[in-house]
């Protein structure tokens, strides 16, 4: 096993994913690729993003956008127009990829847990509601979690590991660098950047500000989407 490359929310930005992997000098067959979810939707090429992940033997945890699509497929939950178009365009192989995505992945050699949005501080991951793992951003002073960015403290600031959690979902201009959690959604689809954590074989995940030395990013080619969840919201 070579390095482990963990990439933030791609959201269909397949070109930027290719650029980022080129920048980190990803070695096919040696390095391992892991995505934090939201591989699809909102961006220009969801199909290309899934195809690249599959071609490189990569994996992804489930994101809330994949969860939304699977909710429509399994329980006929209604979709908005963008997700509806995507749901009708996905192939059976692409659906199987989405269905294979777990809620979290542990990488014990790095002391890391990869989750799309995060965990509820003080609660075992298997006791967190799946919706929280897909959507949590903040926790209020009564311990209630929320997807709203201003409903309390950032969950990562309250979380005490181990393991170190690497997550996405909460798009911000800069990565979140907490003592036991690192957020790498830097809003590529909103015109920001696509960011990766790059860890050498067996390397423990650096904590807090020290994690910045293991991050690499590429700029988005343009702003693809500007709705709710855009940078700064």
ZAMARGU-4260 file (C-alpha; in steps of 0.2 Angstrom, whole numbers, plus 5000, padded with zeros to 4 digits):
<rodrens>
0) 5000/5000/5000 | 5006/5017/4995 | 4999/5034/5001 | 4981/5037/5006 | 4973/5052/4997
5) 4956/5058/5005 | 4947/5070/4994 | 4933/5083/4999 | 4916/5085/4991 | 4918/5083/4972
10) 4900/5087/4967 | 4902/5081/4949 | 4918/5092/4947 | 4927/5078/4938 | 4939/5089/4929
15) 4945/5097/4946 | 4946/5079/4953 | 4958/5074/4939 | 4968/5090/4941 | 4969/5087/4960
20) 4975/5069/4958 | 4988/5075/4945 | 4994/5088/4957 | 4996/5075/4971 | 5004/5063/4959
25) 4992/5050/4962 | 5000/5033/4958 | 4986/5021/4951 | 4988/5004/4958 | 4999/5010/4973
30) 4990/5024/4981 | 4973/5023/4989 | 4959/5035/4985 | 4945/5039/4997 | 4931/5052/4995
35) 4921/5060/5009 | 4904/5058/4999 | 4894/5070/4988 | 4903/5063/4973 | 4888/5068/4963
40) 4875/5082/4960 | 4876/5101/4957 | 4892/5100/4947 | 4895/5097/4928 | 4900/5079/4927
45) 4893/5067/4940 | 4895/5052/4928 | 4913/5057/4925 | 4917/5058/4944 | 4910/5041/4948
50) 4919/5034/4933 | 4936/5041/4938 | 4933/5035/4956 | 4929/5017/4950 | 4943/5017/4937
55) 4956/5021/4951 | 4949/5008/4962 | 4943/5021/4975 | 4929/5022/4987 | 4918/5034/4995
60) 4907/5036/5011 | 4889/5040/5008 | 4885/5059/5006 | 4869/5067/5009 | 4866/5070/4990
65) 4869/5051/4987 | 4857/5048/5001 | 4844/5059/4993 | 4845/5049/4977 | 4844/5033/4986
70) 4829/5039/4996 | 4820/5042/4980 | 4825/5025/4973 | 4821/5015/4989 | 4806/5024/4996
75) 4800/5036/4982 | 4805/5051/4992 | 4802/5067/4981 | 4817/5075/4972 | 4820/5092/4966
80) 4822/5095/4947 | 4841/5094/4947 | 4842/5077/4957 | 4827/5071/4947 | 4836/5073/4931
85) 4852/5065/4938 | 4842/5050/4945 | 4835/5046/4928 | 4852/5047/4920 | 4861/5036/4932
90) 4865/5018/4925 | 4863/5002/4935 | 4882/5001/4938 | 4881/5019/4944 | 4867/5015/4956
95) 4877/5000/4962 | 4891/5012/4966 | 4880/5023/4976 | 4872/5008/4985 | 4889/5002/4990
100) 4894/5018/5000 | 4895/5015/5019 | 4891/5029/5031 | 4909/5029/5038 | 4925/5021/5034
105) 4939/5018/5047 | 4957/5019/5042 | 4966/5012/5057 | 4984/5014/5050 | 4981/5033/5050
110) 4970/5034/5066 | 4956/5041/5054 | 4938/5039/5052 | 4930/5046/5036 | 4912/5052/5038
115) 4903/5064/5026 | 4897/5077/5038 | 4903/5072/5055 | 4898/5064/5072 | 4889/5069/5087
120) 4902/5073/5100 | 4902/5061/5115 | 4892/5048/5106 | 4898/5032/5098 | 4897/5033/5079
125) 4886/5018/5078 | 4874/5027/5090 | 4873/5042/5079 | 4857/5044/5068 | 4862/5041/5050
130) 4855/5058/5046 | 4867/5066/5058 | 4882/5058/5050 | 4876/5065/5033 | 4871/5082/5038
135) 4878/5088/5055 | 4887/5105/5055 | 4884/5112/5073 | 4878/5107/5090 | 4869/5119/5102
140) 4872/5121/5121 | 4859/5107/5124 | 4868/5095/5114 | 4856/5095/5099 | 4864/5093/5082
145) 4859/5104/5067 | 4863/5106/5048 | 4862/5124/5050 | 4879/5133/5051 | 4874/5146/5064
150) 4864/5135/5076 | 4878/5132/5089 | 4896/5128/5089 | 4905/5118/5075 | 4903/5100/5080
155) 4922/5097/5076 | 4927/5110/5089 | 4918/5100/5103 | 4923/5082/5097 | 4937/5073/5107
160) 4944/5058/5098 | 4951/5046/5094 | 4949/5043/5080 | 4953/5058/5070 | 4938/5062/5059
165) 4940/5068/5041 | 4924/5075/5034 | 4916/5086/5021 | 4898/5093/5019 | 4901/5110/5027
170) 4908/5121/5013 | 4920/5134/5019 | 4933/5145/5011 | 4946/5137/5022 | 4948/5119/5029
175) 4942/5116/5047 | 4957/5112/5057 | 4951/5105/5074 | 4961/5095/5087 | 4952/5079/5082
180) 4943/5083/5066 | 4948/5090/5049 | 4935/5097/5037 | 4940/5097/5019 | 4925/5103/5009
185) 4932/5120/5002 | 4917/5122/4990 | 4924/5117/4973 | 4906/5117/4965 | 4903/5134/4972
190) 4919/5141/4964 | 4931/5138/4978 | 4944/5124/4979 | 4944/5105/4979 | 4955/5099/4993
195) 4964/5082/4998 | 4972/5075/5013 | 4988/5066/5008 | 4995/5053/5020 | 5010/5043/5018
200) 5009/5024/5021 | 5006/5021/5040 | 5007/5040/5044 | 4996/5046/5058 | 4984/5060/5054
205) 4992/5076/5061 | 4981/5086/5073 | 4974/5104/5072 | 4985/5116/5063 | 4998/5103/5059
210) 4986/5095/5047 | 4988/5109/5035 | 5005/5102/5030 | 4996/5087/5023 | 4983/5096/5013
215) 4983/5100/4994 | 4970/5109/4984 | 4966/5115/4966 | 4955/5130/4961 | 4938/5127/4953
220) 4938/5131/4935 | 4922/5141/4938 | 4907/5143/4950 | 4895/5129/4945 | 4882/5131/4958
225) 4877/5145/4970 | 4862/5139/4980 | 4860/5135/4998 | 4876/5127/5005 | 4887/5139/4995
230) 4903/5146/5003 | 4899/5158/5017 | 4882/5151/5021
</rodrens>
